[in-house]
Amino acid sequence: MDVSIVIPTWNGLSLLQQFLPSVLAAATHYISSSNALAEIIVVDDGSADATVDWLREQGFVENDDSKVETEVRRPALKFAMNKTNLGFGETCNRGFELAEYPLVFLLNNDVEVDVDCIVPLVENFREPSLFAAHCRVFEFDSGRECGTGKLGSFTRGFIRVHRSYAVLAPGTGAPNLQSTLSSGERRAIQPGPDVALTGGEAHNPRRLYSMFAGGGSAMFDRQKFLAMGGFDLLLSPFYWEDVELSYRAWKRGFEIVYEPRSVTRHRVSSTIGKLGRRKVRVIEQRNRLIYHWIHLRNVGMMASHVAWVAVLGLTAPLRLEPGFLSSVMAALRKLPAIRRRRREEKQSQTRTDREVFEIFKVFESDPSVVAYDDLREVQ
């Protein structure tokens, strides 16, 4: 299948110079190994640096909604510009709209990709219900694993989305947690989306389900993405867009999977790290609340959520988290838009909250799945 690679960027010239060559190499490798087409679209979000001039020097052509000819053996190189800074979600949405091909590989500008990472992601889309597949991620500087499959549940008033899991390596009975992997080792982790992961008679999960596909290195079905409205601009300028979109997809009957054969390395928070920590934290907490207020429909879960928000608000000064109250107030100011989004999602959902969490409960019960909160628990 043909693939569009979309990279949003903001004042990230040095990051593009460092990491874009790996993306170009991976796209070229995919074209030569699969006889498919590929394109790379960089969407500049109102940068003040020389990103656009550098892209032109590298052969990128401005995508003004007209077709750019693609060479048979090389990816088409395109860019688009936002006149002002619009934020992550809106910039990504524009990239999806400009993309020509049915699968979109969304990458942060600070991500290095393995040369053979695209094919395994594409293989998962043989399943018609698939919405997204995401990569296995390591920290660029330390080499520590920082992105793997994510389990979903509801506890203490909130939807939990960041609990990780590892899969027992075939024939060893031990989690596969190498910090560096050869291509042969990557192939051994998971032979394909329909193949059992371990030997013996124990039931094995058919697919490596994941609660959300992180927007930094995940592939999406473009048609489904656009039909669902893309990233929700209520969450602008950043954070929780990918989590909200993924839960929206699960509740609409689609699936998201983790593809450990596709490996990337991420220089974490290279862009958002430039902003004030307190401001970022307030936005993050606000968007987490908005996500719950749009999607939680189970009466008991919503009552638990409201109670926990009240407790956290009252204890915020004692916990040295005064910004939480600012987050609550910021979310409350968006209540009219949140109510509108709740009505829209009610009409579109085909799964309940409990049904989504049951999928992950059954998945986690498999003996080949090892859940953990801290990687040190299973090393």
MILUMBA-970392 format. One record per residue: x, y, z of N, C-alpha, C in turn. Coordinates in steps of 0.1 Angstrom, whole numbers. Layout:
// residues N
- X / Y / Z / X / Y / Z / X / Y / Z
...
//
This chain:
// residues 379
- 8 / -12 / 0 / 0 / 0 / 0 / 9 / 12 / 0
- 4 / 23 / -7 / 12 / 35 / -7 / 10 / 43 / 6
- 21 / 50 / 10 / 22 / 56 / 23 / 26 / 71 / 22
- 19 / 79 / 29 / 23 / 93 / 31 / 29 / 94 / 45
- 40 / 101 / 46 / 47 / 104 / 58 / 45 / 119 / 62
- 39 / 122 / 73 / 36 / 135 / 77 / 44 / 139 / 89
- 51 / 150 / 88 / 59 / 155 / 99 / 56 / 169 / 102
- 49 / 172 / 114 / 47 / 186 / 118 / 59 / 191 / 124
- 62 / 204 / 123 / 74 / 210 / 129 / 72 / 225 / 132
- 78 / 229 / 143 / 77 / 243 / 147 / 91 / 247 / 153
- 98 / 256 / 146 / 111 / 260 / 150 / 120 / 248 / 152
- 119 / 239 / 143 / 127 / 226 / 145 / 137 / 223 / 135
- 143 / 234 / 129 / 152 / 232 / 118 / 164 / 222 / 122
- 170 / 224 / 134 / 181 / 215 / 138 / 176 / 201 / 139
- 164 / 199 / 144 / 159 / 185 / 145 / 156 / 179 / 132
- 151 / 186 / 122 / 149 / 181 / 109 / 162 / 177 / 102
- 172 / 186 / 104 / 185 / 183 / 98 / 191 / 170 / 104
- 188 / 167 / 117 / 194 / 155 / 123 / 186 / 143 / 120
- 172 / 144 / 120 / 164 / 132 / 120 / 157 / 129 / 106
- 155 / 139 / 98 / 149 / 137 / 85 / 156 / 127 / 76
- 170 / 127 / 76 / 176 / 117 / 67 / 172 / 103 / 70
- 169 / 99 / 82 / 165 / 85 / 85 / 151 / 83 / 80
- 143 / 93 / 80 / 129 / 91 / 74 / 130 / 90 / 59
- 139 / 98 / 52 / 140 / 96 / 38 / 146 / 82 / 34
- 155 / 77 / 42 / 161 / 64 / 40 / 150 / 53 / 41
- 142 / 55 / 52 / 131 / 45 / 54 / 121 / 45 / 43
- 117 / 57 / 38 / 108 / 58 / 27 / 113 / 52 / 14
- 126 / 55 / 12 / 132 / 50 / 0 / 133 / 34 / 0
- 136 / 29 / 12 / 137 / 15 / 14 / 123 / 8 / 12
- 113 / 15 / 17 / 100 / 9 / 16 / 96 / 9 / 1
- 98 / 19 / -6 / 95 / 19 / -21 / 102 / 8 / -28
- 115 / 6 / -25 / 123 / -4 / -33 / 119 / -18 / -29
- 115 / -20 / -16 / 112 / -33 / -11 / 97 / -38 / -13
- 88 / -28 / -16 / 74 / -32 / -17 / 68 / -28 / -30
- 75 / -21 / -39 / 69 / -16 / -52 / 57 / -7 / -49
- 57 / 0 / -38 / 47 / 10 / -35 / 52 / 24 / -37
- 43 / 33 / -35 / 47 / 47 / -36 / 48 / 53 / -22
- 55 / 64 / -20 / 56 / 71 / -7 / 59 / 85 / -10
- 54 / 93 / 0 / 57 / 108 / 0 / 60 / 112 / 14
- 68 / 123 / 15 / 71 / 129 / 28 / 66 / 143 / 27
- 57 / 147 / 37 / 51 / 160 / 38 / 55 / 166 / 51
- 62 / 177 / 51 / 66 / 184 / 63 / 57 / 196 / 64
- 49 / 198 / 75 / 40 / 209 / 77 / 46 / 218 / 87
- 50 / 230 / 83 / 57 / 240 / 92 / 46 / 248 / 98
- 47 / 248 / 112 / 36 / 255 / 120 / 40 / 269 / 124
- 42 / 277 / 114 / 46 / 291 / 116 / 59 / 294 / 123
- 69 / 286 / 118 / 83 / 287 / 124 / 89 / 301 / 122
- 97 / 305 / 131 / 105 / 317 / 129 / 119 / 315 / 125
- 123 / 302 / 123 / 136 / 298 / 119 / 137 / 297 / 104
- 147 / 291 / 99 / 149 / 290 / 84 / 144 / 276 / 79
- 135 / 270 / 85 / 130 / 257 / 81 / 126 / 256 / 67
- 118 / 265 / 62 / 112 / 265 / 49 / 123 / 266 / 38
- 133 / 276 / 41 / 144 / 277 / 31 / 152 / 265 / 30
- 154 / 258 / 42 / 162 / 246 / 42 / 155 / 235 / 34
- 142 / 234 / 36 / 134 / 223 / 29 / 135 / 225 / 14
- 134 / 238 / 10 / 135 / 240 / -5 / 149 / 236 / -10
- 160 / 238 / -2 / 173 / 234 / -6 / 174 / 219 / -7
- 166 / 212 / 1 / 167 / 197 / 1 / 158 / 191 / -10
- 152 / 200 / -18 / 143 / 195 / -29 / 129 / 193 / -26
- 124 / 198 / -14 / 110 / 198 / -11 / 103 / 209 / -19
- 91 / 206 / -23 / 83 / 214 / -31 / 70 / 218 / -24
- 66 / 231 / -24 / 55 / 235 / -16 / 42 / 228 / -22
- 35 / 222 / -13 / 22 / 215 / -16 / 11 / 225 / -15
- 6 / 230 / -26 / -5 / 240 / -27 / -18 / 233 / -31
- -19 / 220 / -27 / -31 / 212 / -31 / -30 / 207 / -46
- -19 / 211 / -53 / -18 / 205 / -66 / -9 / 193 / -65
- -10 / 184 / -75 / -3 / 171 / -75 / 12 / 173 / -78
- 20 / 167 / -69 / 35 / 167 / -71 / 39 / 154 / -77
- 46 / 154 / -88 / 50 / 141 / -94 / 59 / 133 / -85
- 57 / 120 / -85 / 65 / 111 / -76 / 74 / 103 / -85
- 87 / 103 / -82 / 96 / 94 / -89 / 93 / 80 / -85
- 95 / 71 / -94 / 92 / 57 / -91 / 100 / 51 / -80
- 113 / 55 / -79 / 121 / 48 / -69 / 124 / 58 / -57
- 119 / 70 / -56 / 121 / 79 / -45 / 108 / 85 / -41
- 107 / 88 / -28 / 95 / 95 / -23 / 94 / 109 / -28
- 82 / 114 / -30 / 79 / 128 / -33 / 82 / 136 / -21
- 88 / 147 / -22 / 91 / 156 / -11 / 83 / 169 / -12
- 75 / 171 / -2 / 65 / 182 / -2 / 66 / 190 / 12
- 62 / 202 / 12 / 60 / 209 / 24 / 48 / 219 / 23
- 43 / 222 / 35 / 32 / 232 / 35 / 35 / 241 / 47
- 30 / 253 / 47 / 32 / 263 / 57 / 20 / 268 / 63
- 19 / 269 / 77 / 9 / 276 / 84 / 13 / 291 / 85
- 5 / 300 / 82 / 9 / 314 / 83 / 12 / 318 / 98
- 4 / 312 / 107 / 6 / 314 / 121 / 7 / 301 / 128
- 12 / 301 / 141 / 13 / 289 / 149 / 0 / 284 / 153
- -4 / 272 / 149 / -18 / 267 / 151 / -18 / 256 / 161
- -6 / 250 / 164 / -6 / 239 / 174 / -5 / 226 / 167
- -2 / 215 / 175 / 1 / 202 / 170 / -11 / 196 / 162
- -23 / 196 / 168 / -34 / 189 / 162 / -38 / 195 / 149
- -40 / 208 / 148 / -44 / 214 / 135 / -33 / 213 / 125
- -21 / 213 / 129 / -10 / 211 / 119 / -10 / 197 / 113
- -12 / 187 / 122 / -13 / 173 / 117 / -25 / 171 / 108
- -36 / 177 / 112 / -48 / 175 / 104 / -46 / 181 / 90
- -39 / 192 / 89 / -36 / 197 / 75 / -27 / 187 / 68
- -18 / 181 / 74 / -9 / 171 / 67 / -17 / 159 / 62
- -27 / 155 / 70 / -36 / 144 / 66 / -44 / 148 / 54
- -49 / 160 / 54 / -57 / 165 / 43 / -49 / 166 / 30
- -36 / 169 / 31 / -28 / 171 / 19 / -22 / 157 / 14
- -22 / 147 / 23 / -17 / 134 / 19 / -25 / 128 / 8
- -17 / 121 / -1 / -24 / 115 / -12 / -27 / 100 / -10
- -20 / 94 / -1 / -21 / 79 / 0 / -29 / 74 / 12
- -34 / 62 / 11 / -44 / 57 / 21 / -38 / 55 / 35
- -25 / 53 / 37 / -19 / 52 / 50 / -10 / 64 / 53
- -11 / 69 / 65 / -3 / 81 / 69 / 5 / 77 / 81
- 18 / 78 / 79 / 28 / 76 / 90 / 31 / 89 / 96
- 26 / 92 / 108 / 28 / 105 / 115 / 40 / 104 / 124
- 49 / 114 / 122 / 62 / 114 / 129 / 64 / 127 / 135
- 69 / 128 / 147 / 75 / 140 / 153 / 88 / 144 / 145
- 92 / 156 / 146 / 104 / 160 / 139 / 116 / 156 / 146
- 115 / 151 / 159 / 126 / 146 / 167 / 127 / 131 / 168
- 123 / 124 / 158 / 122 / 110 / 158 / 131 / 104 / 147
- 140 / 95 / 151 / 148 / 87 / 141 / 141 / 74 / 139
- 140 / 69 / 127 / 133 / 57 / 124 / 142 / 47 / 118
- 140 / 34 / 121 / 148 / 23 / 115 / 145 / 22 / 100
- 154 / 19 / 92 / 152 / 19 / 78 / 141 / 9 / 73
- 139 / -2 / 81 / 129 / -12 / 77 / 116 / -11 / 86
- 113 / 1 / 91 / 102 / 1 / 101 / 88 / 3 / 94
- 87 / 6 / 81 / 74 / 9 / 75 / 66 / -3 / 72
- 73 / -14 / 66 / 66 / -26 / 62 / 58 / -32 / 73
- 64 / -35 / 85 / 56 / -41 / 95 / 43 / -33 / 99
- 44 / -20 / 99 / 32 / -12 / 102 / 21 / -14 / 92
- 26 / -14 / 79 / 16 / -15 / 68 / 9 / -29 / 69
- 16 / -39 / 72 / 11 / -53 / 73 / -2 / -54 / 82
- -2 / -46 / 92 / -13 / -47 / 101 / -26 / -42 / 95
- -25 / -34 / 84 / -37 / -28 / 78 / -44 / -38 / 69
- -40 / -50 / 69 / -48 / -60 / 62 / -61 / -62 / 69
- -62 / -58 / 82 / -74 / -60 / 90 / -83 / -47 / 88
- -95 / -49 / 82 / -103 / -38 / 78 / -107 / -29 / 90
- -108 / -35 / 102 / -112 / -27 / 114 / -101 / -18 / 120
- -89 / -20 / 115 / -77 / -13 / 121 / -78 / 2 / 118
- -76 / 10 / 129 / -75 / 24 / 128 / -60 / 29 / 128
- -52 / 23 / 136 / -38 / 28 / 137 / -29 / 17 / 143
- -16 / 18 / 139 / -6 / 9 / 145 / 6 / 18 / 149
- 11 / 16 / 161 / 22 / 24 / 165 / 35 / 17 / 167
- 46 / 24 / 167 / 59 / 18 / 168 / 64 / 15 / 182
- 75 / 8 / 183 / 82 / 6 / 196 / 92 / 18 / 196
- 93 / 25 / 208 / 101 / 37 / 209 / 111 / 36 / 220
- 123 / 40 / 216 / 134 / 42 / 226 / 138 / 56 / 227
- 143 / 60 / 239 / 148 / 73 / 241 / 161 / 75 / 233
- 162 / 86 / 226 / 173 / 87 / 216 / 187 / 88 / 224
- 187 / 95 / 235 / 200 / 97 / 242 / 203 / 85 / 251
- 194 / 80 / 259 / 197 / 70 / 269 / 195 / 56 / 264
- 188 / 54 / 253 / 185 / 41 / 248 / 175 / 33 / 255
- 168 / 39 / 266 / 158 / 32 / 273 / 145 / 32 / 265
- 138 / 20 / 267 / 125 / 19 / 261 / 115 / 29 / 267
- 108 / 37 / 259 / 99 / 46 / 264 / 85 / 46 / 257
- 84 / 37 / 248 / 71 / 35 / 241 / 68 / 21 / 237
- 58 / 15 / 243 / 54 / 1 / 239 / 39 / 0 / 239
- 34 / -12 / 239 / 19 / -13 / 239 / 13 / -8 / 252
- 2 / -2 / 251 / -5 / 5 / 263 / -18 / -2 / 266
- -20 / -5 / 279 / -33 / -11 / 283 / -42 / 0 / 288
- -55 / -3 / 287 / -65 / 6 / 291 / -74 / 0 / 303
- -77 / 9 / 312 / -86 / 5 / 324 / -92 / 18 / 330
- -100 / 16 / 340 / -106 / 27 / 347 / -104 / 25 / 362
- -97 / 33 / 369 / -94 / 32 / 383 / -93 / 46 / 389
- -98 / 47 / 401 / -96 / 60 / 409 / -101 / 72 / 401
- -112 / 70 / 394 / -119 / 82 / 388 / -113 / 86 / 374
- -104 / 78 / 369 / -98 / 83 / 356 / -95 / 70 / 347
- -96 / 73 / 334 / -92 / 63 / 324 / -77 / 62 / 325
- -72 / 50 / 327 / -57 / 48 / 327 / -53 / 44 / 313
- -43 / 51 / 308 / -39 / 48 / 294 / -24 / 45 / 292
- -16 / 47 / 303 / -2 / 47 / 302 / 5 / 35 / 308
- -3 / 25 / 312 / 3 / 12 / 317 / 8 / 4 / 305
- 21 / 0 / 306 / 27 / -7 / 295 / 26 / -22 / 296
- 30 / -28 / 285 / 31 / -43 / 285 / 42 / -47 / 276
- 48 / -59 / 280 / 58 / -66 / 271 / 52 / -79 / 267
- 57 / -85 / 257 / 52 / -98 / 252 / 63 / -108 / 254
- 60 / -120 / 259 / 70 / -130 / 261 / 76 / -134 / 248
- 90 / -134 / 248 / 97 / -138 / 236 / 95 / -152 / 233
- 92 / -156 / 220 / 89 / -170 / 216 / 100 / -179 / 221
- 95 / -190 / 228 / 104 / -200 / 232 / 113 / -198 / 244
- 112 / -185 / 250 / 121 / -182 / 261 / 114 / -180 / 274
- 101 / -177 / 274 / 94 / -174 / 286 / 98 / -161 / 293
- 105 / -152 / 286 / 110 / -140 / 292 / 106 / -128 / 283
- 102 / -117 / 289 / 99 / -105 / 281 / 110 / -101 / 272
- 106 / -96 / 260 / 116 / -92 / 251 / 118 / -77 / 253
- 129 / -73 / 260 / 131 / -59 / 264 / 145 / -54 / 261
- 151 / -59 / 250 / 164 / -54 / 246 / 163 / -39 / 243
- 173 / -32 / 247 / 174 / -17 / 243 / 178 / -15 / 229
- 186 / -25 / 224 / 190 / -24 / 209 / 187 / -37 / 203
- 181 / -37 / 191 / 177 / -49 / 184 / 182 / -49 / 170
- 186 / -61 / 166 / 190 / -63 / 152 / 177 / -65 / 144
- 177 / -64 / 131 / 165 / -66 / 123 / 160 / -80 / 125
- 169 / -90 / 126 / 164 / -104 / 129 / 157 / -105 / 142
- 162 / -99 / 152 / 155 / -99 / 165 / 142 / -93 / 165
- 140 / -82 / 157 / 127 / -75 / 156 / 117 / -84 / 149
- 122 / -92 / 139 / 113 / -101 / 132 / 108 / -112 / 141
- 117 / -116 / 151 / 114 / -127 / 160 / 104 / -123 / 171
- 102 / -110 / 173 / 93 / -105 / 184 / 79 / -109 / 181
- 75 / -106 / 169 / 61 / -108 / 165 / 60 / -111 / 150
- 58 / -123 / 146 / 59 / -127 / 132 / 49 / -120 / 123
- 38 / -115 / 128 / 28 / -109 / 120 / 15 / -108 / 128
- 6 / -100 / 124 / -6 / -97 / 132 / -15 / -109 / 134
- -14 / -120 / 127 / -23 / -131 / 129 / -15 / -143 / 134
- -3 / -142 / 139 / 5 / -153 / 144 / 6 / -153 / 159
- 5 / -165 / 165 / 6 / -166 / 180 / 20 / -162 / 184
- 21 / -157 / 196 / 34 / -152 / 201 / 42 / -162 / 209
- 36 / -172 / 215 / 44 / -181 / 222 / 39 / -195 / 219
- 48 / -205 / 222 / 44 / -219 / 220 / 35 / -224 / 231
- 32 / -237 / 231 / 24 / -243 / 241 / 9 / -242 / 238
- 1 / -246 / 247 / -13 / -247 / 245 / -21 / -235 / 250
- -14 / -226 / 257 / -20 / -214 / 262 / -26 / -205 / 251
- -37 / -199 / 254 / -43 / -190 / 244 / -34 / -178 / 242
- -32 / -173 / 230 / -24 / -162 / 227 / -32 / -151 / 220
- -29 / -138 / 223 / -37 / -128 / 217 / -34 / -127 / 202
- -45 / -126 / 194 / -43 / -125 / 180 / -36 / -113 / 175
- -39 / -102 / 182 / -34 / -89 / 178 / -29 / -82 / 191
- -18 / -74 / 189 / -13 / -67 / 201 / -20 / -54 / 203
- -31 / -54 / 209 / -40 / -42 / 211 / -32 / -32 / 219
- -35 / -19 / 217 / -29 / -8 / 224 / -40 / 3 / 226
- -40 / 9 / 238 / -50 / 18 / 241 / -50 / 31 / 233
- -37 / 35 / 229 / -37 / 47 / 220 / -24 / 46 / 212
- -25 / 52 / 200 / -14 / 54 / 191 / -8 / 67 / 193
- 4 / 68 / 198 / 11 / 81 / 201 / 14 / 88 / 188
- 10 / 101 / 187 / 12 / 109 / 175 / 26 / 111 / 170
- 36 / 107 / 178 / 50 / 109 / 174 / 55 / 98 / 165
- 49 / 86 / 165 / 54 / 76 / 155 / 43 / 65 / 154
- 33 / 68 / 146 / 22 / 59 / 144 / 17 / 60 / 130
- 11 / 49 / 125 / 5 / 49 / 112 / -10 / 48 / 113
- -17 / 56 / 105 / -32 / 57 / 106 / -38 / 54 / 92
- -50 / 49 / 93 / -59 / 48 / 81 / -64 / 62 / 78
- -59 / 68 / 67 / -62 / 82 / 64 / -78 / 84 / 63
- -85 / 75 / 56 / -99 / 77 / 54 / -106 / 77 / 67
- -103 / 68 / 76 / -110 / 67 / 89 / -106 / 80 / 97
- -94 / 84 / 97 / -89 / 96 / 104 / -97 / 108 / 100
- -99 / 110 / 87 / -106 / 122 / 82 / -121 / 121 / 85
- -126 / 109 / 83 / -141 / 107 / 86 / -144 / 110 / 100
- -135 / 107 / 109 / -137 / 110 / 124 / -134 / 124 / 128
- -129 / 132 / 118 / -126 / 146 / 121 / -112 / 149 / 125
- -104 / 139 / 126 / -90 / 142 / 129 / -88 / 145 / 144
- -77 / 151 / 147 / -74 / 155 / 161 / -84 / 166 / 165
- -89 / 166 / 177 / -98 / 175 / 182 / -92 / 188 / 186
- -96 / 199 / 179 / -90 / 212 / 182 / -94 / 218 / 195
- -103 / 212 / 202 / -106 / 216 / 216 / -94 / 214 / 225
- -85 / 205 / 221 / -73 / 202 / 229 / -60 / 210 / 224
- -62 / 220 / 215 / -51 / 228 / 211 / -46 / 236 / 223
- -33 / 239 / 223 / -23 / 237 / 212 / -16 / 223 / 212
- -16 / 216 / 224 / -9 / 203 / 224 / -14 / 195 / 236
- -10 / 182 / 235 / -12 / 172 / 246 / -26 / 165 / 246
- -26 / 152 / 247 / -38 / 144 / 248 / -46 / 142 / 235
- -41 / 149 / 224 / -49 / 148 / 211 / -49 / 133 / 206
- -37 / 126 / 207 / -36 / 113 / 202 / -44 / 103 / 211
- -44 / 105 / 225 / -51 / 97 / 234 / -66 / 98 / 231
- -71 / 111 / 230 / -85 / 113 / 227 / -90 / 107 / 214
- -82 / 109 / 204 / -86 / 103 / 191 / -86 / 88 / 191
- -77 / 82 / 198 / -76 / 68 / 199 / -88 / 62 / 206
- -92 / 68 / 217 / -104 / 64 / 225 / -116 / 65 / 216
- -117 / 76 / 209 / -128 / 79 / 200 / -129 / 67 / 190
- -117 / 63 / 185 / -117 / 52 / 175 / -122 / 39 / 181
- -117 / 36 / 194 / -121 / 23 / 200 / -136 / 23 / 202
- -142 / 35 / 207 / -156 / 35 / 209 / -164 / 35 / 197
- -158 / 38 / 185 / -165 / 37 / 173 / -164 / 24 / 166
- -157 / 14 / 173 / -157 / 1 / 168 / -144 / -3 / 161
- -134 / 6 / 160 / -121 / 3 / 154 / -111 / -3 / 164
- -99 / -6 / 159 / -89 / -12 / 167 / -76 / -4 / 165
- -67 / -5 / 175 / -54 / 1 / 175 / -44 / -10 / 180
- -33 / -11 / 173 / -23 / -22 / 177 / -9 / -16 / 178
- -1 / -23 / 186 / 13 / -20 / 188 / 21 / -29 / 179
- 31 / -23 / 172 / 39 / -31 / 162 / 54 / -30 / 167
- 58 / -40 / 175 / 72 / -39 / 181 / 83 / -41 / 171
- 80 / -46 / 159 / 90 / -48 / 149 / 94 / -34 / 143
- 86 / -24 / 144 / 89 / -11 / 139 / 95 / -3 / 150
- 108 / 1 / 149 / 115 / 7 / 160 / 119 / 21 / 156
- 117 / 30 / 166 / 121 / 44 / 164 / 128 / 49 / 177
- 135 / 60 / 175 / 142 / 66 / 187 / 138 / 80 / 188
- 134 / 85 / 199 / 127 / 98 / 201 / 135 / 106 / 211
- 139 / 118 / 207 / 145 / 128 / 216 / 133 / 135 / 222
- 129 / 131 / 234 / 117 / 134 / 241 / 116 / 149 / 244
- 104 / 155 / 241 / 101 / 169 / 244 / 110 / 179 / 239
- 115 / 177 / 227 / 125 / 186 / 220 / 118 / 199 / 217
- 105 / 199 / 214 / 97 / 211 / 210 / 90 / 217 / 222
- 82 / 209 / 229 / 74 / 214 / 240 / 83 / 217 / 252
- 95 / 211 / 253 / 104 / 214 / 263 / 109 / 229 / 263
- 107 / 236 / 252 / 111 / 250 / 251 / 101 / 259 / 258
- 90 / 254 / 262 / 79 / 262 / 268 / 80 / 261 / 283
- 73 / 270 / 290 / 73 / 270 / 305 / 67 / 257 / 310
- 74 / 251 / 320 / 69 / 238 / 325 / 55 / 240 / 332
- 52 / 251 / 339 / 39 / 252 / 346 / 28 / 254 / 335
- 31 / 262 / 325 / 21 / 264 / 315 / 17 / 250 / 308
- 28 / 243 / 305 / 26 / 230 / 298 / 18 / 221 / 307
- 21 / 220 / 320 / 14 / 211 / 329 / -1 / 215 / 330
- -4 / 228 / 331 / -18 / 233 / 332 / -26 / 228 / 319
- -20 / 230 / 308 / -27 / 225 / 295 / -28 / 210 / 295
- -18 / 203 / 299 / -19 / 188 / 299 / -31 / 184 / 308
- -32 / 189 / 320 / -42 / 185 / 329 / -56 / 189 / 324
- -57 / 201 / 318 / -69 / 206 / 313 / -74 / 196 / 302
- -65 / 193 / 293 / -69 / 184 / 282 / -73 / 170 / 287
- -66 / 165 / 297 / -70 / 152 / 303 / -84 / 153 / 308
- -88 / 164 / 314 / -102 / 165 / 319 / -112 / 166 / 308
- -109 / 174 / 297 / -117 / 175 / 286 / -120 / 161 / 279
- -109 / 154 / 278 / -110 / 140 / 273 / -120 / 132 / 280
- -120 / 132 / 294 / -130 / 124 / 302 / -144 / 130 / 300
- -145 / 143 / 300 / -158 / 149 / 299 / -165 / 147 / 286
- -157 / 145 / 276 / -163 / 142 / 263 / -168 / 127 / 262
- -160 / 118 / 267 / -162 / 104 / 264 / -168 / 96 / 275
- -166 / 99 / 288 / -171 / 90 / 299 / -187 / 90 / 299
- -193 / 79 / 297 / -208 / 78 / 296 / -213 / 69 / 307
- -205 / 60 / 312 / -210 / 51 / 323 / -213 / 60 / 335
- -225 / 59 / 341 / -229 / 67 / 352 / -220 / 66 / 364
- -217 / 53 / 367 / -209 / 51 / 379 / -195 / 56 / 377
- -189 / 54 / 365 / -176 / 59 / 362 / -175 / 75 / 363
- -186 / 81 / 357 / -186 / 96 / 357 / -187 / 101 / 372
- -195 / 94 / 380 / -197 / 98 / 394 / -183 / 97 / 401
- -176 / 86 / 399 / -163 / 84 / 405 / -153 / 95 / 400
- -154 / 98 / 387 / -145 / 109 / 382 / -148 / 122 / 388
- -160 / 126 / 389 / -164 / 139 / 395 / -159 / 140 / 410
- -161 / 129 / 417 / -156 / 128 / 431 / -141 / 130 / 432
- -134 / 123 / 423 / -119 / 124 / 424 / -114 / 137 / 420
- -121 / 143 / 410 / -117 / 157 / 406 / -119 / 167 / 418
- -130 / 165 / 425 / -132 / 174 / 437 / -121 / 172 / 447
- -118 / 159 / 450 / -108 / 156 / 460 / -94 / 162 / 455
- -91 / 160 / 443 / -78 / 165 / 438 / -78 / 180 / 438
- -89 / 186 / 435 / -90 / 201 / 436 / -88 / 206 / 450
- -94 / 200 / 460 / -93 / 204 / 473 / -80 / 202 / 479
- -73 / 192 / 475 / -60 / 188 / 480 / -48 / 194 / 472
- -51 / 201 / 461 / -41 / 205 / 452 / -30 / 214 / 459
- -34 / 223 / 468 / -23 / 231 / 475 / -14 / 222 / 484
- -20 / 212 / 490 / -13 / 203 / 499 / -3 / 194 / 491
- -8 / 191 / 479 / 1 / 182 / 470 / 11 / 190 / 462
- 11 / 203 / 465 / 20 / 213 / 457 / 17 / 212 / 442
- 3 / 211 / 439 / -1 / 211 / 425 / -12 / 222 / 424
- -9 / 235 / 427 / -19 / 245 / 426 / -24 / 247 / 411
- -16 / 243 / 402 / -20 / 244 / 388 / -32 / 236 / 384
- -35 / 225 / 392 / -46 / 217 / 389 / -59 / 225 / 389
- -60 / 234 / 399 / -72 / 242 / 399 / -73 / 251 / 387
- -62 / 256 / 382 / -62 / 264 / 369 / -67 / 255 / 358
- -63 / 242 / 358 / -67 / 233 / 347 / -82 / 231 / 347
- -87 / 229 / 360 / -102 / 226 / 361 / -109 / 238 / 356
- -105 / 250 / 360 / -112 / 262 / 355 / -111 / 264 / 340
- -100 / 261 / 334 / -98 / 262 / 320 / -107 / 252 / 313
- -108 / 240 / 318 / -117 / 230 / 312 / -132 / 234 / 313
- -136 / 240 / 325 / -149 / 244 / 327 / -153 / 255 / 317
- -144 / 264 / 313 / -147 / 274 / 304 / -150 / 269 / 290
- -147 / 256 / 287 / -150 / 250 / 274 / -162 / 241 / 275
- -170 / 242 / 286 / -181 / 233 / 287 / -191 / 233 / 276
- -195 / 245 / 270 / -204 / 244 / 259 / -199 / 236 / 247
- -186 / 237 / 244 / -180 / 230 / 233 / -179 / 215 / 237
- -176 / 212 / 249 / -175 / 198 / 254 / -189 / 191 / 253
- -199 / 198 / 257 / -213 / 193 / 256 / -216 / 189 / 242
- -212 / 198 / 232 / -215 / 196 / 218 / -208 / 184 / 213
- -195 / 182 / 218 / -187 / 171 / 213 / -193 / 158 / 220
- -198 / 158 / 232 / -204 / 147 / 238 / -216 / 142 / 230
- -224 / 151 / 226 / -236 / 147 / 218 / -232 / 141 / 205
- -221 / 146 / 198 / -217 / 140 / 186 / -211 / 126 / 188
- -204 / 124 / 198 / -198 / 111 / 200 / -209 / 101 / 205
- -219 / 105 / 212 / -230 / 96 / 216 / -236 / 90 / 203
- -238 / 98 / 193 / -244 / 94 / 181 / -235 / 84 / 173
- -222 / 85 / 175 / -213 / 77 / 166 / -207 / 65 / 173
- -208 / 64 / 186 / -201 / 53 / 193 / -209 / 40 / 191
- -201 / 29 / 190 / -207 / 15 / 189 / -203 / 6 / 201
- -193 / 11 / 209 / -189 / 4 / 221 / -191 / 13 / 233
- -194 / 7 / 244 / -195 / 14 / 257 / -181 / 15 / 263
- -180 / 23 / 274 / -167 / 24 / 281 / -163 / 10 / 286
- -173 / 3 / 292 / -170 / -10 / 298 / -165 / -20 / 287
- -171 / -19 / 276 / -168 / -28 / 265 / -153 / -26 / 260
- -149 / -13 / 260 / -135 / -10 / 256 / -126 / -16 / 267
- -129 / -14 / 280 / -120 / -18 / 290 / -120 / -34 / 291
- -131 / -40 / 287 / -131 / -55 / 288 / -122 / -61 / 277
- -121 / -54 / 266 / -111 / -59 / 256 / -97 / -59 / 261
- -93 / -49 / 269 / -80 / -49 / 275 / -78 / -58 / 287
- -89 / -60 / 294 / -89 / -70 / 305 / -87 / -84 / 300
- -94 / -88 / 290 / -92 / -101 / 284 / -78 / -102 / 278
- -73 / -92 / 271 / -60 / -92 / 265 / -49 / -93 / 276
- -50 / -86 / 286 / -40 / -86 / 297 / -40 / -100 / 304
- -51 / -107 / 304 / -52 / -120 / 311 / -44 / -131 / 304
- -40 / -128 / 292 / -32 / -138 / 284 / -18 / -140 / 291
- -13 / -152 / 293 / -1 / -154 / 300 / 11 / -149 / 292
- 10 / -146 / 279 / 22 / -141 / 272 / 23 / -126 / 273
- 13 / -119 / 280 / 14 / -105 / 281 / 18 / -101 / 296
- 29 / -94 / 297 / 34 / -90 / 310 / 32 / -75 / 311
- 23 / -71 / 320 / 20 / -57 / 323 / 29 / -51 / 333
- 32 / -38 / 332 / 41 / -31 / 341 / 39 / -16 / 341
- 42 / -10 / 352 / 41 / 5 / 353 / 55 / 10 / 352
- 65 / 3 / 356 / 79 / 7 / 356 / 87 / -4 / 349
- 95 / -1 / 339 / 103 / -11 / 332 / 111 / -19 / 341
- 116 / -14 / 352 / 124 / -22 / 361 / 117 / -33 / 368
- 103 / -33 / 367 / 95 / -44 / 373 / 97 / -57 / 366
- 101 / -57 / 353 / 102 / -69 / 345 / 116 / -71 / 339
- 125 / -63 / 343 / 139 / -65 / 338 / 147 / -75 / 347
//
